[in-house]
Amino acid sequence: MLFNILLQAAETGGYGLAVLGAGIGAGLAAIGAGLGIGKIGGSAMEGIARQPEAAGAIQTAMLIIAALIEAVALFAAVICLLISFKLPGL
């Protein structure tokens, strides 16, 4: 079934494959961001539990890194949207 979908997408001149790739890319970006922020949160909580006096510095670093991960995920999602809305004639 999946093979038939891929063959039908290939018959449209590659436009269908571009949209399929954009969807897969957006999904991978969302999964990667979720995993990254989850790992940051877990590591930050462990670090604060081990050294409570460093909680402020750990939280600051955690927030900065989480914002950078979200920025990369948003950039990937925008690129995937641009690919999926690409006109077939261009």
Backbone as CSV, one residue per row, in Angstrom:
resi,resn,N_x,N_y,N_z,CA_x,CA_y,CA_z,C_x,C_y,C_z
1,MET,0.822,-1.190,0.000,0.000,0.000,0.000,0.871,1.260,0.000
2,LEU,1.877,1.277,0.853,2.763,2.438,0.902,3.519,2.588,-0.414
3,PHE,3.906,1.465,-0.994,4.624,1.512,-2.266,3.750,2.127,-3.363
4,ASN,2.465,1.789,-3.373,1.555,2.375,-4.363,1.419,3.876,-4.176
5,ILE,1.364,4.313,-2.928,1.275,5.757,-2.651,2.532,6.462,-3.156
6,LEU,3.689,5.861,-2.919,4.936,6.464,-3.389,5.006,6.498,-4.912
7,LEU,4.509,5.450,-5.565,4.500,5.436,-7.029,3.565,6.509,-7.585
8,GLN,2.400,6.677,-6.954,1.478,7.718,-7.400,2.078,9.096,-7.199
9,ALA,2.790,9.280,-6.105,3.426,10.572,-5.844,4.529,10.845,-6.860
10,ALA,5.256,9.805,-7.260,6.331,9.979,-8.228,5.785,10.333,-9.606
11,GLU,4.580,9.893,-9.927,3.989,10.172,-11.237,3.592,11.630,-11.400
12,THR,3.469,12.365,-10.328,3.040,13.766,-10.417,4.221,14.690,-10.690
13,GLY,5.322,14.172,-11.099,6.468,15.002,-11.440,7.352,15.338,-10.251
14,GLY,7.260,14.597,-9.191,8.104,14.846,-8.034,7.484,15.783,-7.014
15,TYR,6.400,16.456,-7.399,5.769,17.388,-6.458,5.200,16.641,-5.260
16,GLY,4.601,15.491,-5.493,4.054,14.692,-4.403,5.135,14.215,-3.450
17,LEU,6.283,13.844,-4.012,7.393,13.417,-3.158,7.933,14.569,-2.320
18,ALA,7.912,15.779,-2.876,8.363,16.945,-2.118,7.450,17.194,-0.927
19,VAL,6.148,17.062,-1.148,5.193,17.256,-0.052,5.334,16.141,0.972
20,LEU,5.526,14.909,0.513,5.737,13.790,1.421,7.002,13.997,2.253
21,GLY,8.063,14.429,1.604,9.303,14.701,2.323,9.157,15.839,3.310
22,ALA,8.381,16.860,2.940,8.161,17.977,3.852,7.398,17.522,5.086
23,GLY,6.407,16.654,4.895,5.660,16.134,6.040,6.530,15.298,6.953
24,ILE,7.348,14.448,6.368,8.252,13.625,7.176,9.267,14.506,7.903
25,GLY,9.769,15.522,7.217,10.736,16.426,7.851,10.141,17.194,9.006
26,ALA,8.909,17.666,8.852,8.258,18.394,9.940,8.031,17.477,11.137
27,GLY,7.648,16.244,10.860,7.460,15.286,11.952,8.747,14.980,12.684
28,LEU,9.817,14.787,11.935,11.111,14.520,12.567,11.610,15.713,13.374
29,ALA,11.356,16.919,12.885,11.765,18.117,13.622,11.009,18.210,14.938
30,ALA,9.716,17.910,14.930,8.924,17.961,16.152,9.370,16.892,17.146
31,ILE,9.627,15.694,16.640,10.085,14.611,17.518,11.456,14.953,18.113
32,GLY,12.347,15.467,17.280,13.683,15.831,17.768,13.643,16.920,18.820
33,ALA,12.791,17.918,18.610,12.678,18.995,19.599,12.117,18.465,20.912
34,GLY,11.120,17.595,20.823,10.552,17.017,22.040,11.564,16.194,22.812
35,LEU,12.324,15.383,22.099,13.356,14.582,22.765,14.441,15.460,23.374
36,GLY,14.858,16.493,22.651,15.904,17.379,23.153,15.482,18.128,24.395
37,ILE,14.286,18.672,24.389,13.821,19.431,25.558,13.567,18.494,26.731
38,GLY,13.088,17.285,26.452,12.912,16.313,27.531,14.232,15.949,28.189
39,LYS,15.255,15.769,27.365,16.578,15.441,27.925,17.144,16.611,28.719
40,ILE,16.937,17.829,28.216,17.414,19.006,28.940,16.723,19.122,30.294
41,GLY,15.397,18.958,30.297,14.648,19.066,31.545,15.072,18.026,32.563
42,GLY,15.225,16.784,32.113,15.649,15.721,33.026,17.045,15.956,33.582
43,SER,17.951,16.374,32.718,19.322,16.633,33.165,19.385,17.828,34.108
44,ALA,18.573,18.846,33.832,18.555,20.021,34.706,18.023,19.658,36.091
45,MET,16.970,18.851,36.130,16.425,18.450,37.432,17.426,17.612,38.210
46,GLU,18.141,16.750,37.505,19.161,15.945,38.174,20.297,16.826,38.695
47,GLY,20.707,17.800,37.883,21.768,18.699,38.315,21.359,19.552,39.507
48,ILE,20.123,20.019,39.512,19.640,20.823,40.644,19.537,19.959,41.893
49,ALA,19.137,18.693,41.734,19.046,17.801,42.888,20.424,17.522,43.473
50,ARG,21.443,17.471,42.622,22.794,17.193,43.112,23.447,18.434,43.723
51,GLN,23.175,19.611,43.127,23.762,20.858,43.625,22.689,21.936,43.689
52,PRO,21.938,21.963,44.762,20.846,22.947,44.860,21.326,24.400,44.825
53,GLU,22.546,24.643,45.238,23.059,26.021,45.233,23.299,26.543,43.814
54,ALA,23.390,25.663,42.838,23.613,26.069,41.452,22.314,26.101,40.650
55,ALA,21.175,26.110,41.314,19.884,26.022,40.627,19.670,27.197,39.670
56,GLY,20.036,28.405,40.069,19.835,29.575,39.213,20.609,29.488,37.912
57,ALA,21.864,29.095,38.008,22.699,28.983,36.810,22.219,27.853,35.902
58,ILE,21.804,26.749,36.513,21.323,25.614,35.722,20.036,25.979,34.994
59,GLN,19.129,26.666,35.700,17.866,27.053,35.073,18.083,28.038,33.936
60,THR,19.002,28.968,34.112,19.287,29.938,33.054,19.831,29.240,31.809
61,ALA,20.796,28.359,32.017,21.367,27.625,30.892,20.314,26.743,30.234
62,MET,19.446,26.126,31.041,18.402,25.255,30.508,17.443,26.047,29.624
63,LEU,17.044,27.218,30.064,16.115,28.033,29.285,16.735,28.509,27.973
64,ILE,17.995,28.877,28.005,18.669,29.325,26.784,18.773,28.183,25.782
65,ILE,19.167,27.010,26.251,19.306,25.871,25.350,17.944,25.436,24.814
66,ALA,16.913,25.462,25.667,15.568,25.095,25.209,15.076,26.066,24.138
67,ALA,15.387,27.356,24.314,14.979,28.335,23.307,15.703,28.091,21.980
68,LEU,16.967,27.717,22.037,17.703,27.418,20.807,17.146,26.182,20.109
69,ILE,16.776,25.167,20.878,16.189,23.965,20.280,14.857,24.298,19.622
70,GLU,14.040,25.094,20.300,12.752,25.480,19.727,12.936,26.305,18.452
71,ALA,13.953,27.154,18.430,14.213,27.964,17.236,14.585,27.076,16.049
72,VAL,15.412,26.086,16.285,15.803,25.176,15.200,14.593,24.374,14.728
73,ALA,13.753,23.919,15.655,12.554,23.162,15.275,11.592,24.039,14.486
74,LEU,11.435,25.294,14.890,10.560,26.202,14.156,11.116,26.480,12.759
75,PHE,12.424,26.651,12.661,13.060,26.855,11.362,12.818,25.652,10.455
76,ALA,12.957,24.449,10.990,12.731,23.237,10.199,11.278,23.148,9.753
77,ALA,10.351,23.501,10.632,8.935,23.456,10.271,8.617,24.476,9.176
78,VAL,9.212,25.658,9.248,8.983,26.677,8.216,9.542,26.216,6.879
79,ILE,10.719,25.633,6.885,11.299,25.122,5.646,10.415,24.022,5.059
80,CYS,9.892,23.150,5.903,9.004,22.090,5.419,7.722,22.670,4.843
81,LEU,7.183,23.711,5.461,5.996,24.354,4.916,6.288,25.015,3.569
82,LEU,7.439,25.649,3.461,7.808,26.266,2.188,7.922,25.222,1.084
83,ILE,8.481,24.074,1.419,8.597,23.005,0.422,7.218,22.491,0.041
84,SER,6.343,22.320,1.037,5.039,21.732,0.738,4.137,22.691,-0.046
85,PHE,4.343,24.001,0.101,3.528,24.967,-0.637,4.178,25.401,-1.948
86,LYS,5.278,24.751,-2.299,5.971,25.086,-3.544,5.060,24.813,-4.725
87,LEU,5.015,25.752,-5.647,4.169,25.567,-6.835,4.806,24.565,-7.778
88,PRO,4.004,23.704,-8.408,4.556,22.689,-9.318,5.281,23.286,-10.522
89,GLY,4.907,24.482,-10.948,5.526,25.060,-12.128,6.875,25.693,-11.881
90,LEU,7.259,25.884,-10.629,8.534,26.556,-10.333,9.685,25.600,-10.234
